[in-house]
Amino acid sequence: MTNHKSQITNYQSPKEEPLIKLRGISKTFGKNKVLDNIDLDIYKGEAVGIIGPSGTGKSTILRIIAGLLEPDEGEIYIQEEKRDGLIEDANDPVGIGMVFQQAALFDSLNVDENVGFSLYQNTKLGRSRIQELVREKLAMVGLSDIGHLLPSELSGGMKKRVSFARAIMSNPEKPEDSPEVLLYDEPTAGLDPIASTVIEDLIRSLQCQQGVCSTYCIVTHQDSTIRRTADRLVFLYQGKVKWQGKISEVDNTENSHIRQFMSGSVQGPIQVAS
């Protein structure tokens, strides 16, 4: 087991077993080692923010958790079950959904077809039943009666919300696959402050709605999103966890990495790319 304590500052983990557990995770792309022996725990009901400078492996961690990318080294446990391979190789014991940085909608499909895509492709549900389920999910993200529109007819914030609706879509014939965990990759990137607030409020409201994920992990650089959507922060730099703690601790910590990052200072241990 890796030296987990060396990666953590002023954080006491709960006594229960983590819902998601990463141990000794490393990942290299070419000559760039973006993750270096990472340990990470995510507990049921948590809102975890992963922050740090660009290129420090934040999105890579999300893809590894989602089962879309395999680590070079290390082990992944989902509800105490070890995962071998990718998500396509075997089902996890809990559903995990992902909202990508770009909404990643199919331009040639309307909103209804985008949100219900997995059901149209992988189930025998009738079109009217799928449309009913799509309307339910769109209502949950505050977008009723837009199923007929194309992505090109939507604003950036609306596209983000449509991608949320798609991520929380579940198959009523297989309720065990409903997402219990959502992974958000820069959900407010490129949005104006008002649109960002709408998305931040939506992330929190989805966490509280019965039948939707109660646990999420979010990657973001945006200060308002960090403060409004995360309960606990994990700070990555040079492939390692340099600090983690409660959001209430972020302004009072003596950790030089997190202080420099949150202040936006060019002075400190974080090297500024020239």
HELIX and SHEET records of a PDB file:
HELIX    1   1 HIS A    4  GLN A    7  5                                   4    
HELIX    2   2 LYS A   58  ALA A   66  1                                   9    
HELIX    3   3 VAL A  111  VAL A  115  1                                   5    
HELIX    4   4 PHE A  117  ASN A  122  1                                   6    
HELIX    5   5 ARG A  127  MET A  140  1                                  14    
HELIX    6   6 PRO A  151  GLU A  153  5                                   3    
HELIX    7   7 GLY A  156  ALA A  167  1                                  12    
HELIX    8   8 PRO A  175  ASP A  177  5                                   3    
HELIX    9   9 PRO A  193  CYS A  208  1                                  16    
HELIX   10  10 ASP A  223  THR A  229  1                                   7    
HELIX   11  11 ILE A  247  GLU A  249  5                                   3    
HELIX   12  12 SER A  256  SER A  263  1                                   8    
SHEET    1   A 4 ASN A  32  ILE A  42  0                                        
SHEET    2   A 4 ILE A  20  PHE A  29 -1                                        
SHEET    3   A 4 GLU A  73  ILE A  78 -1                                        
SHEET    4   A 4 GLU A  81  LYS A  82 -1                                        
SHEET    1   B 6 GLY A  95  VAL A  99  0                                        
SHEET    2   B 6 PRO A 179  ASP A 185  1                                        
SHEET    3   B 6 THR A 215  VAL A 219  1                                        
SHEET    4   B 6 ALA A  47  ILE A  51  1                                        
SHEET    5   B 6 ARG A 232  TYR A 237  1                                        
SHEET    6   B 6 LYS A 240  LYS A 246 -1                                        
END                                                                             
